[in-house]
C-alpha cells in the first residue's frame, strides 16, 4: 500500500470536517512534476492489454547537489557511519549531526533519484514539516469493498515528491556537517569499543557506531529466528491514458472489485484465494498512477500474475494506456521477527523491522523514528562520558525498540497473520468493518500510533462492527495467530 513505492508506502467520516481543501491548501503550492505530453505514434495491443507491451520513458537518474564529500587527506575516523542514503539514512544522519556528532554517510550513489514512489497520509508529513514535499495531495480517498459498496475516507492522502524530499534531507545533512562517501560497503568488523567498514573502493572507515540504513536486502543485521515474512507485492505504472473513470479529487486507496475477471476464470479463481486490489492516484483526466497490489501473501504472488490481473482490470475499466512514464515493481517483506537485539550494528528503515506488518507502510514511520534514534545516539556519543561498545548498542537499540513498541508490533503482526488466512470475501468483510471504526482507531492503526490498550479496544470494536460471516472468520481463523501473538508477548515481557 505504500510502495518502495512502496512500498511505502494503503489506507466514515471523522467527527469533524478538516480545513484541508485541494485548491487553497499550502500543500499544493508545491507544483506537481510536469510530465511529457508526447504520446507513442503506435500503441501495441495484446490479449492482456496494451500496457504490457509498452516500455517506460527514459528518466532522470541522478540529481545535482553540492554535497560535502569525504576528503582522503583527512582522518577516516567518525563518531557514526550511516550505510545508505535513502529516506531513513539521510534523516538519521541529518538529526545525529545536528548534535555536533561527526557523521559519514556511505552509499554507492548518494545523488541517485530514489526508484520507487511513496504514498502517505498528509497529516503524518505535516507533523514532521514535509508538507512541501508532495507531487499532489487528494482531500479524500475511496475504498471499493465490492461492486455495490464504496466507502469514502475524509483524510487527505498524498504522493511524495521524491526529489523534493531528498533535496530537503540532503540540505539538512550538509547544513549539519554530514560527510558523504560514494562507495558500496562490503564488510563490517567490530572491536570492543570501535567498529569499521571496508568499501568496494578499498577505503576503510572507523566509527564508534555503525547504523545500517541500506534496506531489506542488507546482510549486516543478524536475526536469531527464522525470517517468516509475509510479502506485499505490487506492479505500478504512471501512465498517459485516453481517459479514466476516477474523480480527480479522490485517490483510490483500495479497489477490491473483481468483476473485471468475469471472462478470466483461472485469474478469478486465483484472485478469490489470494486477492489483489487496485491503488490509483488520478493526477489529470489523462494522467494517472495505477498499481495492482497484493496486500500480503506467503509466499509472494508472481509479478506475472499481478500484471495479468491489472491488464484485465484496466481493460474492464476502459482505460487505454498510450504511454508509460514510469513503471515499478515493489516487493516488501512484512512482519517476521525483529533483528536480534542488541547487536553491534544498529538498523533503521527496511532492515530494522520498522515496516508496518499489516499494511506495508514504512516511510512516514521511518522519518518519525529517526529523531528518536538520534536522541538515543546523542545521549551516548554526545555526552562527556562517551558511552561506547555494548552499553552504546544496548541503549540505542532500546531507543528504537523499547518493550512497548515490540509488544505493539506483535499486535500488528497478528493482524498480518489474520489477513494471510482470509480469501477475497473475508478480506472485503474485514475492511468493511475496519473503515466503519471510529476514525481515531483506523487512523491510528494505519499510522502505527495506537497504544496496546487502544489496540485492544480496536479489536473489540472491530468484532462489534463485523458482519456475521466476518465474525465467523474471526472465530475460526484467528485463534492460531492469536495464540502465536500471546506467546510472543509473553516472551517479550519476561
PyMOL commands that set and color helices and strands:
alter all, ss='L'
color gray80, all
select helices_A, chain A and resi 26-29+50-53+87-97+122-127+162-176+259-261+265-273+303-317+349-352+363-381+389-400+403-420+424-434+439-446+452-465+468-493
alter helices_A, ss='H'
color red, helices_A
select strands_A, chain A and resi 77-83+103-107+119-121+134-138+140-144+150-153+157-160+179-182+185-190+195-199+204-212+230-241+250-255+277-284+287-297+321-334+345-347
alter strands_A, ss='S'
color yellow, strands_A
deselect
rebuild
show_as cartoon
